Every structure is written in structure tokens, then in C-alpha cells.
Amino acid sequence: MKYLFFTFIFFNTLCLFSQTISGKITVNKDPVSFANIFFEDYKKGSSSDINGVYTVVSENLGVQLLTISAIGMQTKKIYFDVKKGMNKLDIELDHSIYDLNQIVVTGTKTFKRKTDSPVIVDIISSKKLQNIQACNLADGLSFSSGMRVENDCQTCNYTQLRMNGLSGSYSQILINGRPIISPLTGLYGLEQIPSNMISRIEVVKGGGSSLYGSSAIGGVVNVITNTPQFNQFSLAYDYNNINNQNTHHSIYGNVSVVNKNIGVTFFINNNKREAYDHNFDNFSELPEINYNGFGANLFLIISEDQKLDLNFGSINEYRYGGEITHKVPHLAMQSEERNHDVLMGSIEHNINFSKNKSSMSSYFAIQQTKRDHYTGVRPDPNSFQDTLHLNNPPYGNSYNLTSQIGFQFDHRNNKLMGTNVFTIGSDYTIDNVRDEILAFNYLIDQNVKSLGVFLQSDWQLNKRFNFLFGTRFDKHSSLEKFVTSPRFSFLYNLSAYTQFRASLSSGFRAPQAFDTDLHMSFSGGGVSRIILDENLKEEKSQSYSASFNYDKPNVNYLYGFTIIGFYTNLKDAFFQQLNGEDDFGDILLKKNGGDAIVKGFTIEGRVSLNQKVNFQSALTLQSSSYLDPISYSEFLSKKKEFLKTPNSYGYSTLSYRYNQNLIFNTSFLYTGKMTLLHVGGAPEQENDDFKLSKTFKTIDIKTTYIQNIKKIEVNLEYSIGVKNITNDYQNDFDTLKNRDSNYVYGPRFPRTFYFSLILKSS
């Protein structure tokens, strides 16, 4: 009793002569365990418990500076007015660039901690997109290991993503887990998804057909859009000067409103870019772009166990490249004009039951694209061919409707050894593409339907072992038989800091028109088109990968590295072969070839110090080749190697936060030498030839100053920077109307100076 009496006296005295602050530390409303919170002046503090709850005693009254830090979080400093007695203060932290325990969904189609996933998942956060000054999805994807974004047309600049050396049509692009980026939309879609719409990007490399069906041989990129979390807003303006020749203006903003069980986020984006002519021949190397986009994400919590998510987006983009003139496109000597109207959206219902051991999601997603376009080379003026051209210019129109409906059921079983999450689901996808140019007698009318059923067992045997088994059965309208795509993945935790993963997966591509097939290229004064061989059959793959991951975290630092090896065997690989010509240009035939092998490894390193310095770097070394040589030109010898595929490429990013107001960022992209086909016809290139590019190294720098305006609780961020500061850019573009527009390689942009101003809620 005596000890209890003194304890009672002690705590009552503490309350009389000191001040206590308590509350909860969270990130995205999830508790942050074992976060450190202390007073900056006298370095005394405490830590949160496993539920994020903390209590800290102050020695002084009045406004004091609190510092809060935790592994994987950005350090936060808060001025708080401490009063006598008990003070309440809940704290919301933000993820740092290197959060080891983020929740990821793409690798298993279920929510898992990144470190617990048997499938390695890379994350490109919205913070990283901001640090590298990424305006859209295409700008950010090169800053993940094993990935490279390239321009593939000198005139219209359509982009594609290469994952582990495989071209863009081998990769599946998802929006919130749904494959509504169709082949037609994918031509320019990477540039049409603005970065202010993106919450994060999840990347899974290797065969993903076991979950996502056709076209996921190279991997999966899942764009997770912004969802409302709390009331906030941002409004920004970017000014870009491209190589002292032209300008690019961007205005964009976001607003989120949350009220108990309902929340909505709106975003807007406007871009205007002038055409850029690098070699001063009055033909553009970067097209003119006029872009407007807006959309919204909404959630509604129906009950404690039910939630409804709805998202919607609208994109209008005008794009023009070729001869820089104010004339209508068909009067230009060579040009491409595109006018896109894109609508996309989805609705998803989620319900939990059986005491949260089971869940069911059902969803519907849709995308519609309408495109008016022109692709043409004008014959010599006053000639007979020119008269025909002027009487019947090759204007065209496209229509694309892609939709998917599906469900997924998950059940967690704890009765067996360990924990096993069983997943079963099905989706039905319809993709209708019609692309027509009457003057060329050109028509693609493709109606594809695909029914998929997938099964998966994600078995967490114990803290060290995790096994994942899964398979998918697809009935594709272009194929007579079902396609089976199994997958096995394995995770072994050697220690708290070290993980080993291995995967065996399969994939397939159906014999249908992909994004590159829907693009027309200029060469030798004509327009090349791609058609499908009547006997074209599906392409299949087997992918193997293994990775070793080490990360040593601490409140003050994190360092680690990852080594990934990959091997993909393509069977009946697609390739294009010259199949004659007509009055308008060459006809290319897509055929099945033999097998091809893509193999290599990636090494990635990262360091974070005191939440001030963040460094990440990755290098990929690989080879990509057919087992038997194939023909790229009737005038040249056959080759085994993939074209436009460097054997080495990588990136580095460095961020230094000098203080709460001043941040420095720099990034580096490396692209090794690659073999290219240069088709003859332009003044600089009379005959077809193979070329070997040089090595490219681009460096970007950025400085940001953050001004806090406390009276109205907003931050004003000023940024200045330079992209490709050394102007390491392709310098042998073809000139004039007979140029080979596919002869494009290296960095996407020349030297660009920019200024950015962001007003956002603090």
C-alpha cells in the first residue's frame, strides 16, 4: 500500500507541474508503430506504441518545436502551443521515397506489404514523380529498374515502354488494376496520363498472364490514381523552354474533399507545346500538342463492411507533327495530325464478411476513344500524283471501345499451417478497334473478346517462407483453344533485412493488332503500314526470375541493394517482314518467327540518411536475340539481335533536403549503344543500312524552395531546373519529307529549362 500511495502522489505531482501531450501517429489513417517524437530544444521525447499511440511530457509551456520520425516516413516538424495539463495532438506522416512496408496490390491482386510479397513489386511514388519533374506517366517510367521509355516516331512522337528489353506491346498498362489502355489508346496513352492524376505506379516485371491475361509477357504497370484521404488542394503552373527554341506551358490542379463516409478528388490538366525543329529543316522532331484533361475519383462507405469506388476521366489531345506550316495537313509536304477524345471510368464494389476473413469485389471498367487523323506525304506539286492526293487526301477516323467486367473473391484461412489466402476470380473483356483511311484502302476492324478465370493460393507458411501458386485460363476470340498460364513464386526471408525470391511464370500474346501495328511510319517518300499474316498464331513465353534483396533500416538511415536475374524464352515470336508495296508505300507483314531469348540482370542500390539525403540507382545488363536470324530489310543481311534494344541502361536519382524549405534534386539516365535500321530515301541516307548508336547520358537538376504562409495555411513551392543539361540528344535526324520517321533513338527531349510554381494546402 505504501508504494501505491507514493506512485499516486508522483503522477498527481507530474500533472500539477508538467504538461503532457498525447495522440496517435498515422500515415494514410494507418497507425505508425514505434515512431520517435521529441522536443527539438532539449531533445527529450518518447515513442509510439504498436497502435501508433504516444505520450510525451513537456518541461515548458508555450509554442515548442516537435520532431516526429519513423522508418519509411518523412521526418515532420510541428510547432505546437503547449498548455498546462493534458494536450491532444494527432499527427499524420507522409511516406518517404523508400518506404519498405507500403501496401502493394499488383503482384498478387491482393493487398500485401511490399516486403511480404512473393512477387517483387517496384513502386514509383508521386513524390518521386515530383522530384524528377515528371509531367506525365511516360516521363516517370524510366526511373524504375529494367524499364526504358522511348520515342518511336520523328513526326508524331508516339511512345512505348520497354521492360527488360521487350517492346511496349509485351507490357500490360493498367489503370487501377484494369486493362482499359487498349492498343489504340496505348499509342499516345503514356503521355496522356498526367502525373497529378497519379498516386503511385506499381511495376511487376516478368510474365503476368496468370493474373492479367494476354499481353503481359514483359510485365505489368499499374497506375494507381489519386484517392481522397483528407481535405486538400493544389494548383500549379509549369513553364518549359525547349533548347531556346520553343515553349511548353502546363497548368494543373487537384482538390480533395472528405466528409466522414464520402470523399471525392478532382483533377485538371492543360498542356500547350509548340512544335520543335532540331535540325532546322522546318520539319518537327517534337510535335505540337494541345491537351486538356479532367477527372474525378470518389469513394462511398456504404457500411462498416462495404465500400464503393468510382473514377472518371476525360482527355482531349490535339497533336501535329511534320512540316511546320499553318496550312491544313494535306497541303504540308509531310505531316501527321491527331485529334483524340478519350473517356474512361470504372466502378468497383467491395464487401468484407466472415469477420473480415473473406472479401468480394465486383467491378466494371470502360474506355472509349474517338480519333480523327491524317498521315500523308504530299507528292511533288503540280504532278499527276499531287492532283490525286489533293482530290482524295488520306484523312481517317478511328473508334475504340474497351470494357471489362469481373469479380474477385478472397478468403483467408488460418486453420492450415500458417496463413493461406485463396483467390478466385473471372473477367470478361471486349476490345473493339476500327481504324480506317479510305484513300489508302486501309482498314483495321478488330473485335476481340476474352474470358479469363484465375485461381491463386498465397500461402504464408511462417515468418520465413511464402509460396504462391496460381494459374489462369483464357478463352480468346482469336484462338480456338483455351490458353493456360500457370505461375509459381517463392519468398524466403533469410533474416529481418534479407529476402530471396524466385518466380516461374508464363504468358501469351494473341494474334491481334497492337499499338505499333496501328501506327504508320514514313520512309522513302511513302507511308508504311502493317498487316497481320492470315496464319498468325499466338506467341507464348516462359519467364524465370530470381532476386536477392537486402535493406537495413533505422530511424536515421536506410541502405540496401537488390540483384535481379531474368530469363524469358519467347516461342513463335512475332516479327515484321516486308511484303511488297503499293502506290502509297511499303506493306509490312506481321508473322511468327522462331524462338527468341531475352536474358540479363539488374543491380539496384539505395541509401537514405536522416530523411535528408535519398539516393537510388539501378543498372540493367541484358541481351535480346532470336535463335534464328530474321530479315529487317530485303536489301540487308538477316540479324538475330533485337533492334533498338540497348544491352545496358540505367538511372540514378539523388534528393537532398537542406532544411524544411530548400530541396535539391538531380537525376541521371544512361542508355547504352543499340543497333538501328535506317531506311533509305532521305537526302542523308540513300540506301537501307544498319547503324550503331552512341551512348547517351542525360542529367537533370532541380531546386525547390517551399514558403509556408501560416496565416492561410498554404505552402508556395518555387522550382527551377534543367532537363538534359548537357543537351545529349540525337543529332542525325533525317530531313525533309522523305525522311525515315522511325529512325529515332536516344533521349526523348533536348535541353529544357523550366520553372514551376505550386500553391497547395499545408
DRENFI-720548 format. One record per residue (C-alpha): residue in three letters; x, y, z. Coordinates in pm, whole numbers, plus 50000, padded with zeros to 5 digits. Layout:
<pts>
AlaXYZ...
</pts>
This chain:
<pts>
Met500005000050000Lys502875023550077Tyr504295020049722Leu500865025649566Phe500435057349773Phe503775071849657Thr503015062349297Phe499695080649320Ile501405111349466Phe504095110449192Phe501635110348900Asn499445137149052Thr502515158849108Leu503525152848745Cys500145165148628Leu500365196348850Phe503845207548749Ser504275194248394Gln502415191948067Thr501535160247878Ile500935157147503Ser499255125747370Gly497675113947050Lys498035090046759Ile500615089746477Thr499265077146144Val500035075545773Asn497045074145538Lys494995067545855Asp497065036245936Pro498955036446269Val502715042246262Ser504335019446519Phe507445029346716Ala507715064446575Asn510025088046764Ile508625121346888Phe510765146247078Phe511195183147155Glu513775199446930Asp515025223447200Tyr516035198347469Lys515955165347278Lys513625147247516Gly510715126547396Ser509085092847360Ser507925066847107Ser504555054946982Asp503345020047064Ile502324993246816Asn498995011046761Gly500665044546692Val499605059247029Tyr502155081047210Thr502535102147524Val505285127647574Val505955150847872Ser506955187147816Glu509125207148054Asn507905240847926Leu504745259547831Gly504065278347510Val504935272147144Gln507545244847101Leu509005226046807Leu508245188646793Thr510125164846561Ile508505132046455Ser510405105046266Ala509885068546178Ile511295042245948Gly509985047345595Met508435081145676Gln509395116745604Thr510515134645919Lys507955160546025Lys508445191746238Ile505425207846410Tyr505115239646618Phe502645232546899Asp501305255347170Val501715235047490Lys499265243447770Lys499025230948127Gly497675196148186Met496755172247906Asn497195182847540Lys495765163747244Leu497745161846916Asp497175136346639Ile499925135546377Glu499765124746013Leu503065114845849Asp503935110345482His505705080845324Ser509325086545228Ile510615076444886Tyr511895043745034Asp509005030045237Leu509794993245278Asn506354983545402Gln503975000345162Ile500874981245072Val501044967944714Val498384950444512Thr499664943544160Gly501864913244224Thr499164891244378Lys495904910744315Thr495544911944694Phe496714938044942Lys500124928545084Arg503044945545249Lys505774950844992Thr508304931245198Asp505844902145237Ser505024898644868Pro506494867644700Val506414887444374Ile508824916644372Val506994949544313Asp508694982444229Ile506995014644333Ile507295048744170Ser505675072744417Ser504015105944339Lys506805122044542Lys509405106944311Leu507455118944006Gln507525153744154Asn511265152044232Ile512155143143872Gln509675168843734Ala507625142443552Cys504705158343366Asn503075125343272Leu503365087743302Ala505925085043020Asp508315108943200Gly508415087443513Leu508615051443395Ser512335051943307Phe513115056643676Ser512435020543767Ser514944992743713Gly514744973543385Met512504999043214Arg513085024042936Val510675047742761Glu511445057342402Asn510025079142126Asp509265058641817Cys508295083941554Gln510105115441445Thr506795130641335Cys504105121941591Asn506355110041880Tyr504315080541997Thr505995064342297Gln506405028842414Leu507745012542728Arg510394985542704Met510544962243006Asn513614940143031Gly514274945942662Leu510794936742537Ser508834962042332Gly505734980242451Ser503164955742318Tyr504584929442558Ser503624950642861Gln500184954843011Ile499284990043127Leu496574990643392Ile494565019143542Asn493595009743898Gly494134973243810Arg492024973543493Pro493414968943136Ile491474997442973Ile494545011742795Ser493824994642463Pro496244990842169Leu494845022142004Thr494895042742324Gly498335029142410Leu499925046642112Tyr499895080042293Gly498445069742629Leu501725071042823Glu501905108542755Gln498165113842806Ile498075102943172Pro499165133743372Ser501325129143681Asn498975149343904Met496405121743847Ile498815095043983Ser499115084144345Arg501765057844270Ile502865033643999Glu503364996744076Val505574976543841Val505844938743814Lys508354925643560Gly508144891343401Gly505204870643275Gly501954882843428Ser499404864743213Ser498464842343508Leu496594872143656Tyr496104897043373Gly495724876743054Ser497104884342709Ser499964908942651Ala501514906942999Ile504604887842883Gly507064915742965Gly505314927043279Val502584948743425Val502464985943503Asn499594995043733Val498765032243761Ile497025038944093Thr495155071844069Asn494745097044350Thr492025088644601Pro490625113344855Gln492175109845201Phe491655144045360Asn490705179245260Gln493435194445047Phe494105213044725Ser496945221744488Leu497245244144185Ala500405245743972Tyr501935261943665Asp504995249443474Tyr506935268643211Asn509375249442987Asn511815263542733Ile512975236442491Asn516535242942372Asn515925280642348Gln513535274942057Asn510015269742179Thr507875267742491His505725242942676His503145255642929Ser501265234043183Ile498525242743430Tyr497245215643661Gly495495211443993Asn493825188144241Val491095192644503Ser490065166444761Val487055168744990Val486355142345256Asn483365141445489Lys483035110445707Asn481845082745474Ile482265100345142Gly485185116444963Val486005129844617Thr489145141344438Phe489035162844123Phe491965169143892Ile492505191643590Asn495395194443344Asn496145217043048Asn499255214742828Lys500345235142530Arg503605227942348Glu504925243142028Ala506475221141759Tyr510255217741792Asp512625215741493His516055202841600Asn517855202941264Phe516275234841121Asp514735218940811Asn511255232440902Phe510085197040987Ser509395189741354Glu511215164841576Leu508765171141864Pro505125177041760Glu502795204941861Ile500495193942145Asn497355209742288Tyr495995188742575Asn493065191942816Gly492175166343080Phe489955164143384Gly488525137243606Ala487405126443950Asn487775097844197Leu485045091744455Phe484545067444740Leu481425059944940Ile481475038845257Ile478085022045247Ser478535004245579Glu481334992145803Asp481954963245562Gln481054978245224Lys482695004345007Leu482005018144658Asp484745033944441Leu484055053844127Asn486525071243894Phe486135090543573Gly488505107943331Ser488225128043011Ile491105135942774Asn491205157442464Glu494515160042281Tyr495435176541953Arg498835166141813Tyr500515177541492Gly503985169541356Gly505775172241022Glu506305202840807Ile505825233341029Thr503165253140843His499815269740902Lys498275251240610Val495825222640654Pro497705189440698His497275175640347Leu498855206940196Ala502015201540403Met504795182040232Gln504705156040511Ser502675155740831Glu500665136841090Glu497665151641269Arg495835135141559Asn492755146641748His491865123542037Asp488765123642257Val489125097842533Leu486645089042808Met487465063443075Gly485985052743404Ser485295024243641Ile483095014543932Glu484014988944197His482084974844492Asn483944958444781Ile482434939045068Asn484054921345363Phe482354893445556Ser483084863445782Lys484774886546034Asn486994900845756Lys488294866445660Ser486584868845322Ser486044896645073Met484384900844738Ser484964927944479Ser482984932744160Tyr483874958843901Phe483154973743563Ala485644995043366Ile485305011643028Gln487295033442789Gln486185049942468Thr488485067042218Lys487465086841911Arg490275098241685Asp490335119241369His493705117241197Tyr495785124140890Thr499015106940780Gly500475116340447Val503345126640221Arg502455151439951Pro503835142839605Asp505755168839405Pro503445198739348Asn501665201539010Ser502275164838930Phe499535140038840Gln500045122039172Asp499685155339353Thr496345161239185Leu495125127239303His496405135039653Leu494615168539670Asn491365153539538Asn491425124839790Pro493705133240087Pro494295104340333Tyr492225115940628Gly490995088540857Asn488985081541167Ser489275056541448Tyr486935043341711Asn487855021842007Leu485695008242289Thr487294986942559Ser485344973442855Gln485874948143130Ile483544933243387Gly484674909643657Phe484764898044014Gln487314885544265Phe486764865444582Asp489444862444851His489364840345159Arg491934839545438Asn492394805745605Asn494304803845932Lys493414767946019Leu496054752245800Met499724756145878Gly500404793345853Thr498024816145664Asn496684809045318Val494814834445106Phe492764817444836Thr491744838544539Ile489344830544260Gly488154855044000Ser486964859943648Asp486864888243398Tyr485324893343057Thr486984918742827Ile485764933242499Asp488054954242279Asn486674968341956Val489034988141732Arg488145003041397Asp490755023941213Glu490075034540855Ile491725056140586Leu489705054140264Ala492395069740044Phe494875042440142Asn492265015040119Tyr493325008240476Leu491054992640736Ile491584975441070Asp488274962941209Gln489174942141512Asn486644928141759Val488314908942038Lys486584891442327Ser488354873542607Leu487044853942903Gly489514846643181Val489304826643503Phe492154827843754Leu492964808344069Gln495654815844324Ser496924803244658Asp499164826844856Trp500504805845143Gln502424823045422Leu503854791745583Asn505674810745860Lys507734842345902Arg510384828945663Phe508544810745385Asn505854822445144Phe504664801844846Leu502384814544571Phe500724791544318Gly498364804144051Thr497014797943707Arg494704814643461Phe492544800143183Asp491794823242889Lys489394818142603His490374844242346Ser488194850242040Ser491284849641815Leu492224814741936Glu490454781441906Lys491664766442232Phe491944777542592Val495314791642694Thr496634781143034Ser499104804143210Pro500504789943536Arg502784807843782Phe504834798544086Ser506604823044316Phe508614817844631Leu509814841044908Tyr512384831845170Asn513284856445444Leu516874848745530Ser516734874945807Ala514764905645905Tyr516704925045641Thr517344899445367Gln514964883045122Phe515294858444838Arg512594854844571Ala512194832044272Ser509444830544009Leu508434808843718Ser505684823943506Ser504164820943162Gly502474844542922Phe500954847742577Arg500044873442313Ala497054867142093Pro497294872741714Gln495734907341710Ala496764942741616Phe498844960141881Asp499804996641923Thr502774995441683Asp500574979041417Leu498185008541436His500945033841370Met502035044341021Ser505635053740958Phe507245074940688Ser510205062140487Gly511505067840137Gly508695091740050Gly505915067140134Val503735055840424Ser504405021140566Arg501515000540704Ile501404967840894Ile499014939040825Leu498614905541001Asp499534872440841Glu496484850040788Asn498284821540963Leu499434842441259Lys499114823141585Glu499664832341947Glu503094839142087Lys503944822242416Ser506624827342677Gln508284811842978Ser509884836043222Tyr512244828343507Ser513494853343761Ala515344853544090Ser516184882344321Phe518204888944634Asn517154918944841Tyr518884934845142Asp517664965645329Lys518994977345665Pro516645003545809Asn516985026346108Val515255057946220Asn518235077946092Tyr519235058445782Leu518415031445532Tyr520705013945291Gly520244983645074Phe520544967244736Thr518664943544509Ile520034919644247Ile517574905543992Gly518254879543725Phe515744873043446Tyr515384848943153Thr512474848442906Asn512014823442625Leu509624835642354Lys508094808842133Asp506754817041784Ala507914852941836Phe506234879741624Phe508274899641373Gln507594921841070Gln508674913740716Leu508464934840400Asn505584921840190Gly505594943839881Glu504414979239822Asp501594999039664Asp501195034639536Phe501355048139892Gly504365029740036Asp505574996940186Ile503384969140325Leu504814950740626Leu503524916540726Lys503454905441090Lys504444868741107Asn505514842041353Gly509224835741364Gly511184811041567Asp512114813641932Ala513814843242097Ile515724846542423Val515814877342647Lys518104874442946Gly520094896243183Phe520324910143532Thr519734942443719Ile521534955944023Glu519924983544226Gly521225002844528Arg519655028444763Val520655050045058Ser518615073045281Leu520285094145552Asn518375112845822Gln515465118045582Lys517685144645423Val519605125345159Asn517915099444937Phe519875081644665Gln518795053644431Ser520495038444130Ala519985008643901Leu521804993243606Thr520494966243371Leu522724944543153Gln520984921642906Ser520844905742564Ser517834900842334Ser518034879342023Tyr516194854841800Leu517604819641780Asp517434821641400Pro518244853441204Ile515304873241067Ser515034898240783Tyr514564935140863Ser515174947140506Glu515234929840168Phe518494948040091Leu520364937840409Ser521564905540563Lys519474889140834Lys520174895541201Lys519494877041525Glu519514906741761Phe516524928041852Leu516744962841704Lys516604994541912Thr517354974642226Pro520474985442419Asn522364959042613Ser522854983142903Tyr520735010943053Gly520035025343395Tyr519255055543610Ser520185073743930Thr518255098544145Leu519555119944431Ser517465141844660Tyr518925164244931Arg516705182945176Tyr518895211145311Asn516155221645553Gln512375222045567Asn512245248745297Leu515035240545050Ile515365208344846Phe517835198644572Asn517175170544324Thr519215155744044Ser518615125843818Phe520645107043559Leu519595084243271Tyr522045061643090Thr521275044842755Gly523865021842601Lys524595015842234Met521924999342020Thr521594986041666Leu519195005241443Leu517685001241099His517935032740887Val515685030540581Gly516965049340277Gly515205077240092Ala516125109240272Pro518935132040146Glu521185119240425Gln520515082240364Glu520225068840011Asn520065031540092Asp518935009540382Asp521635003540640Phe522204991640997Lys523595017841234Leu525075016041584Ser524045044641808Lys526305062142056Thr525925060342433Phe523645086842585Lys523915102042933Thr521325127743038Ile521455147743362Asp518575167343516Ile518835191743807Lys516125208444015Thr515965232244311Thr512795237344515Tyr512045263544778Ile508955259444999Gln507405290345154Asn504925283845435Ile502175310145460Lys500815302245806Lys498005327845808Ile496095309845533Glu497675275145594Val499135270645248Asn502575263245103Leu504005280244799Glu506645259244619Tyr509045275044370Ser511135252044150Ile513695258743880Gly515665233043687Val517195219743369Lys516465186643196Asn519235170942985Ile521625198143095Thr524405186642856Asn521975185142561Asp522975149142486Tyr520465143242207Gln520235126241868Asn521955147641604Asp521485127441284Phe517755130541222Asp516645127140861Thr515465158940692Leu512585169140468Lys509585149140355Asn511285116240254Arg512775110540598Asp512625077240780Ser510445087441076Asn511245055041264Tyr514925064341278Val514565079141628Tyr516565068741931Gly518195082042245Pro516715107542492Arg513165119142435Phe513925156342477Pro516825180342420Arg517975205142686Thr514955220642857Phe514885248643114Tyr511825250443337Phe510175269743617Ser507385256043835Leu505065272644086Ile502775251844313Leu500225265144562Lys498995237844796Ser497375233145134Ser499855228245417
</pts>
